Amino acid sequence: MKTSHRARIDDAREMTLDDDSVELVVTSPPYPMIEMWDELFSELSPGVRRALADENGDVAFELMHEELDEVWEELSRVLVDGGIACINVGDATRKVGEGFRVYQNHARISTAMKELGFEPLPDVLWRKPANSGTKFMGSGMVPPNAYVTLEHEYILVFRNGSQRRRFEVGSDRRYQSAYFWEERNQWFTDVWSDINGTAQPLETGTQESEEEAVRDRSGAFPLDIPYRLINMYSVYGDTVIDPFWGTGTTSVAAMAAGRNSVGYEIETAFADVFEQRISDLDVLSEEIVDDRLDDHRAFIQQRIAEEDEEGYEATNYDFAVMTKQETEIQLYSVSEITSSKSGRETEYVVTHEPAGSSEPTILDSLERAKIDSLSDP
Ligand SMILES: C[S@@+](CC[C@H](N)C(=O)[O-])C[C@H]1O[C@@H](n2cnc3c(N)ncnc32)[C@H](O)[C@@H]1O
């Protein structure tokens, strides 16, 4: 199997993509009112600089979001009907002039997306680990003027329009893209506290190298976030777009998950970080897939021993699975990456090999139709 990954150094407010040309959005914008992005927003919209200088937080917040709105509008055009958009964003706490307050980025983006015809779906709270007794803001141990510390971000989830995507009955690529039952139980829970990492720190730490400095400037999210979302909301053959590509974490995840991807990034410096990140992707993708297979083997052995269940036989693997919907699951690892550059765009073509499997056998269509009726509640 081959997938294509296009990285474009360009402005996502005006994309060169055709209408209805991608099936999933996974992204994390620059967070309005987080200081590390003030300069970028001021360049996109000069009114931001003036509003901040005038200590008018409300105006600055709104002007920053108006720049993001243009990208959301482009996404509503390029995303297929029924395609899912996942937006990772955190709120910002900030003192502008005299007043300290929270700027609710998640609420402002939800409103903008609804106005564009996206249907809100249940979102995920990404709970980041609390690690310090000195993190609290305000007046210490004396009420009432202390503030709660924000240690979560949102993964907002929307569907483009009210209709779900439809697939042909017994679609091979859909069934091969299945995730394990126990992964479903973990991934489709609304609080994720098992993912570590700081997406967009208020202050950057000590910088040891130029590459680390670029990473700090990028506000990269942990690979687990796009990898999980891509597996949850797309199938093999789909294209995932990240309009705020940064260091390309979404494309790394798409490569590891065997989906196509396209990214837009306004800043040129991040492209080199991406090249560096994919230099050992064959090893990384194998690790990811081996971990999933090993975890499943351990889970199913324990389950069978404890619950005396038989489950179903996986078609492509030598283990059992919990449900019929998982029987054709097929994971892939990366074996080769080639790249070619043309103007502002670099295309990476990735070759994937079936991971840890024997020759696939295919369920007959009657069997498939039965499973289909189970999978679309
Ligand atoms: C939070 S970072 C994304 C980090 C990314 N998820 C990663 O893992 O590296 C947001 C990115 O959006 C980029 N950006 C902001 N406005 C943009 C625009 N209009 N078009 C394209 N990229 C933009 C910024 O340069 C920044 O790299």
Ligand as a Chemical Component Dictionary entry (heavy atoms), coordinates in Angstrom:
data_LIG
# 
_chem_comp.id                   LIG 
_chem_comp.type                 NON-POLYMER 
_chem_comp.pdbx_formal_charge   0 
_chem_comp.three_letter_code    LIG 
# 
loop_
_chem_comp_atom.comp_id 
_chem_comp_atom.atom_id 
_chem_comp_atom.alt_atom_id 
_chem_comp_atom.type_symbol 
_chem_comp_atom.charge 
_chem_comp_atom.model_Cartn_x 
_chem_comp_atom.model_Cartn_y 
_chem_comp_atom.model_Cartn_z 
_chem_comp_atom.pdbx_ordinal 
LIG C1  C1  C 0  -0.070 25.224 17.393 1  
LIG S1  S1  S 1  0.910  25.243 15.999 2  
LIG C2  C2  C 0  0.643  23.653 15.329 3  
LIG C3  C3  C 0  1.580  22.637 15.879 4  
LIG C4  C4  C 0  1.416  21.281 15.240 5  
LIG N1  N1  N 0  0.200  20.629 15.680 6  
LIG C5  C5  C 0  2.602  20.401 15.586 7  
LIG O1  O1  O 0  2.399  19.343 16.182 8  
LIG O2  O2  O -1 3.741  20.785 15.290 9  
LIG C6  C6  C 0  0.049  26.284 14.906 10 
LIG C7  C7  C 0  0.747  26.503 13.586 11 
LIG O3  O3  O 0  -0.111 27.196 12.699 12 
LIG C8  C8  C 0  0.697  27.996 11.853 13 
LIG N2  N2  N 0  -0.207 28.980 11.233 14 
LIG C9  C9  C 0  -0.842 30.005 11.825 15 
LIG N3  N3  N 0  -1.632 30.652 10.956 16 
LIG C10 C10 C 0  -1.516 30.001 9.780  17 
LIG C11 C11 C 0  -2.115 30.161 8.498  18 
LIG N4  N4  N 0  -2.989 31.149 8.249  19 
LIG N5  N5  N 0  -1.794 29.285 7.524  20 
LIG C12 C12 C 0  -0.921 28.284 7.754  21 
LIG N6  N6  N 0  -0.305 28.085 8.953  22 
LIG C13 C13 C 0  -0.610 28.926 9.956  23 
LIG C14 C14 C 0  1.735  28.558 12.799 24 
LIG O4  O4  O 0  2.896  29.015 12.111 25 
LIG C15 C15 C 0  2.003  27.333 13.692 26 
LIG O5  O5  O 0  3.083  26.593 13.201 27 
# 
loop_
_chem_comp_bond.comp_id 
_chem_comp_bond.atom_id_1 
_chem_comp_bond.atom_id_2 
_chem_comp_bond.value_order 
_chem_comp_bond.pdbx_ordinal 
LIG C1  S1  SING 1  
LIG S1  C2  SING 2  
LIG S1  C6  SING 3  
LIG C2  C3  SING 4  
LIG C3  C4  SING 5  
LIG C4  N1  SING 6  
LIG C4  C5  SING 7  
LIG C5  O1  DOUB 8  
LIG C5  O2  SING 9  
LIG C6  C7  SING 10 
LIG C7  O3  SING 11 
LIG C7  C15 SING 12 
LIG O3  C8  SING 13 
LIG C8  N2  SING 14 
LIG C8  C14 SING 15 
LIG N2  C9  SING 16 
LIG N2  C13 SING 17 
LIG C9  N3  DOUB 18 
LIG N3  C10 SING 19 
LIG C10 C11 SING 20 
LIG C10 C13 DOUB 21 
LIG C11 N4  SING 22 
LIG C11 N5  DOUB 23 
LIG N5  C12 SING 24 
LIG C12 N6  DOUB 25 
LIG N6  C13 SING 26 
LIG C14 O4  SING 27 
LIG C14 C15 SING 28 
LIG C15 O5  SING 29 
# 
